[in-house]
């Protein structure tokens, strides 16, 4: 009887910790990553992706890091009075279930100062930094057109 009770208790404890663990490890997903191919010697490339948050909690993206660029940033393009301009984006919040599309003419990764030549077919390593300290890594293939 006591053994049975102990086992039931342990099982419940395991279930509880498993569900807490799942909530903590749920992470947004980088989908369709790519970097637009640029002429040799280009000092800036642009990266695109879809960032999907399948979690039950909102997530905040605060920065971007890359082993292949000295100065990666998150930018947003918009048109003001007929003039296109880019602004640095500080923080991006994704509600539960929300997807953010990084695409030409809108939100994009501005990848400045490449550390190596990146030709079509190469892959750049890029990480998005979350407010809670986690990093989302993806390989961004260099392509001429969107996948
Ligand atoms: Cu830009």
Boltz pocket constraint, residues with backbone or C-beta under 6 A from the ligand:
constraints:
  - pocket:
      binder: B
      contacts: [[A, 75], [A, 76], [A, 86], [A, 108], [A, 109], [A, 110]]
      max_distance: 6.0
